[in-house]
Amino acid sequence: MKIVFATNNVHKLEEIREILGPSFEIVSLSDIGCHEDIPETGETIEENAHQKAAYIAEKYDHDCFADDTGLEVFALNGEPGVHSARYAEGTDHDSEANMAKLLRKLGNNNNRDARFRTCIPLIQKGTDGKYHEVQFEGEVRGHIATEKHGTEGFGYDPIFVPDGYDKSFAELGDEVKNKISHRARAVKKLADYLKKA
């Protein structure tokens, strides 16, 4: 089954392909010739993910799914949340700047509880010729370390320690992360749905 994943993020593509396995041909935005910036103007990760998937379905007429992920730190009222990729002012996906801002804002706060949430909308054309959407969500709880640890992964992985572990996502590596992460949990729900379809 060929399906578009509305991203050009190489890390995310590798992660999703590994989780979904060889039954699915997952193609990126560049694979279908989409090089424009897809709007992400939603107030929630659900809205942003829907915008991306709907854009591809409408403009390129492909079955597709998208994802949006937010890191929510409870002591910061859910920040960075929907703004996770652009948390540091004037940046876009600058992980170092984003982590630095988060650690600075948390300071010496003892409440470092946090969670990653991923939302994945799948838009497919039904037998009626119309597109239909199903949403899947995954989350993993943990806490924010006081400093970065590890070199694997991407984004906030070096400072996020999942519950039940004493190492950050960046130290645990892909094999463990792809079993327990927020994205892994959402993708598993997506995969189970696709395999039954």
C-alpha positions as CSV (number, residue, x, y, z in Angstrom):
1,M,0.0,0.0,0.0
2,K,1.4,3.4,-1.1
3,I,0.7,6.3,1.2
4,V,2.0,9.8,1.6
5,F,3.5,10.9,4.9
6,A,3.2,14.7,4.9
7,T,6.7,15.5,5.9
8,N,10.3,15.9,4.6
9,N,11.8,15.2,8.0
10,V,14.2,12.4,7.3
11,H,14.2,11.3,11.0
12,K,10.5,11.0,11.1
13,L,10.4,9.1,7.8
14,E,12.9,6.6,9.0
15,E,11.1,6.1,12.2
16,I,7.7,5.6,10.6
17,R,9.0,3.3,7.9
18,E,10.7,1.2,10.6
19,I,7.5,1.0,12.6
20,L,5.1,0.3,9.7
21,G,7.4,-2.2,8.0
22,P,7.6,-3.4,4.4
23,S,3.8,-3.8,3.9
24,F,3.5,-0.1,3.3
25,E,5.4,2.1,0.8
26,I,5.7,5.4,2.7
27,V,6.5,8.4,0.5
28,S,7.5,11.9,1.5
29,L,6.3,15.3,0.3
30,S,9.3,15.7,-2.0
31,D,8.6,12.2,-3.5
32,I,5.3,13.6,-4.8
33,G,6.8,16.9,-5.8
34,C,5.4,19.0,-3.0
35,H,8.0,21.6,-2.0
36,E,5.7,24.4,-0.7
37,D,5.3,25.3,2.9
38,I,2.1,23.8,4.1
39,P,0.2,26.1,6.5
40,E,0.4,25.2,10.2
41,T,-1.8,27.8,11.8
42,G,-3.8,25.7,14.2
43,E,-4.1,26.4,17.9
44,T,-3.6,22.7,18.7
45,I,-1.5,19.8,17.5
46,E,-4.7,18.2,16.2
47,E,-5.5,21.2,14.0
48,N,-2.0,21.5,12.6
49,A,-1.8,17.8,11.8
50,H,-5.2,17.9,10.1
51,Q,-4.2,21.0,8.0
52,K,-1.2,19.2,6.6
53,A,-3.0,16.0,5.7
54,A,-6.0,17.8,4.2
55,Y,-3.7,20.0,2.1
56,I,-2.1,17.0,0.5
57,A,-5.4,15.1,0.0
58,E,-7.0,18.2,-1.6
59,K,-4.1,19.5,-3.7
60,Y,-2.4,16.2,-4.7
61,D,-5.3,13.7,-4.6
62,H,-3.3,11.2,-2.5
63,D,-4.2,9.1,0.5
64,C,-2.0,10.5,3.2
65,F,-1.3,11.0,6.9
66,A,0.4,13.7,8.8
67,D,1.6,14.1,12.3
68,D,2.1,16.9,14.7
69,T,3.8,16.5,18.0
70,G,4.0,18.7,21.1
71,L,6.1,18.5,24.2
72,E,3.9,19.7,27.1
73,V,5.6,20.6,30.4
74,F,3.1,20.8,33.2
75,A,5.0,23.4,35.3
76,L,4.9,25.7,32.2
77,N,1.2,25.3,31.7
78,G,1.7,23.0,28.8
79,E,4.5,24.9,27.0
80,P,5.9,24.6,24.4
81,G,2.9,22.5,23.2
82,V,1.8,23.4,19.7
83,H,4.8,25.7,19.4
84,S,7.4,23.0,20.1
85,A,9.2,23.2,16.8
86,R,9.4,27.0,16.9
87,Y,9.7,27.6,20.7
88,A,12.7,29.8,20.6
89,E,12.0,33.2,19.2
90,G,12.8,33.6,15.5
91,T,13.7,29.9,15.0
92,D,12.2,27.0,13.0
93,H,13.1,23.5,14.2
94,D,16.3,24.8,16.0
95,S,16.5,22.0,18.6
96,E,19.4,23.5,20.5
97,A,17.7,26.9,20.9
98,N,14.4,25.3,21.8
99,M,16.0,23.1,24.5
100,A,18.0,26.0,25.8
101,K,14.9,28.1,26.2
102,L,13.0,25.3,27.9
103,L,15.7,24.5,30.4
104,R,16.1,28.3,31.1
105,K,12.4,28.7,31.7
106,L,12.2,25.7,34.0
107,G,15.3,26.8,35.9
108,N,15.5,25.0,39.3
109,N,11.8,24.0,39.3
110,N,11.5,20.6,41.0
111,N,8.3,19.8,39.0
112,R,9.7,18.7,35.7
113,D,6.9,16.4,34.7
114,A,6.1,16.4,31.0
115,R,4.6,14.5,28.2
116,F,5.0,14.1,24.5
117,R,1.8,13.9,22.5
118,T,1.5,13.0,18.8
119,C,-1.6,13.3,16.7
120,I,-1.9,11.5,13.3
121,P,-4.8,12.1,11.0
122,L,-5.2,9.6,8.2
123,I,-7.1,10.8,5.1
124,Q,-8.1,8.1,2.6
125,K,-10.5,8.0,-0.3
126,G,-13.4,5.7,0.3
127,T,-15.4,3.5,-2.1
128,D,-17.7,6.5,-2.4
129,G,-14.9,8.5,-4.0
130,K,-14.8,10.9,-1.0
131,Y,-12.0,11.5,1.4
132,H,-12.6,10.3,5.0
133,E,-10.4,11.1,8.1
134,V,-9.5,9.1,11.1
135,Q,-7.3,10.4,13.9
136,F,-4.9,8.5,16.1
137,E,-3.1,9.8,19.2
138,G,-0.2,8.6,21.3
139,E,1.5,10.0,24.4
140,V,4.4,9.2,26.6
141,R,5.0,10.7,30.0
142,G,8.3,11.5,31.6
143,H,10.3,14.4,33.0
144,I,12.7,17.0,31.7
145,A,16.3,16.5,32.7
146,T,18.4,19.4,34.1
147,E,20.8,19.1,31.2
148,K,21.2,17.3,27.8
149,H,22.2,13.6,27.7
150,G,22.9,11.5,24.6
151,T,23.3,12.1,20.9
152,E,20.6,9.9,19.2
153,G,17.2,11.1,18.2
154,F,16.2,14.7,17.4
155,G,14.2,17.6,18.8
156,Y,13.9,17.5,22.6
157,D,15.1,13.9,22.9
158,P,18.3,14.7,24.8
159,I,16.3,16.3,27.7
160,F,13.3,14.1,27.9
161,V,13.5,11.0,30.2
162,P,10.4,8.7,29.8
163,D,8.8,7.2,32.9
164,G,10.3,3.9,33.8
165,Y,13.8,4.8,32.5
166,D,16.8,6.6,33.8
167,K,18.0,7.7,30.4
168,S,16.9,10.3,27.9
169,F,15.3,9.3,24.5
170,A,18.6,10.4,23.0
171,E,20.5,7.9,25.1
172,L,18.0,5.0,24.7
173,G,18.4,5.0,20.9
174,D,15.9,4.3,18.2
175,E,15.3,0.6,19.0
176,V,13.9,1.4,22.4
177,K,12.3,4.7,21.4
178,N,10.5,3.2,18.5
179,K,8.7,0.8,20.9
180,I,7.7,3.3,23.6
181,S,7.5,6.8,22.1
182,H,4.4,8.9,21.6
183,R,4.9,8.6,17.8
184,A,5.4,4.9,18.1
185,R,2.1,4.5,20.0
186,A,0.1,6.7,17.5
187,V,1.7,4.9,14.5
188,K,0.9,1.5,16.0
189,K,-2.8,2.5,16.1
190,L,-2.5,3.8,12.5
191,A,-0.8,0.5,11.4
192,D,-3.4,-1.7,13.2
193,Y,-6.1,0.3,11.4
194,L,-4.4,0.1,8.0
195,K,-3.8,-3.6,8.3
196,K,-7.5,-4.2,9.0
197,A,-8.7,-1.9,6.2
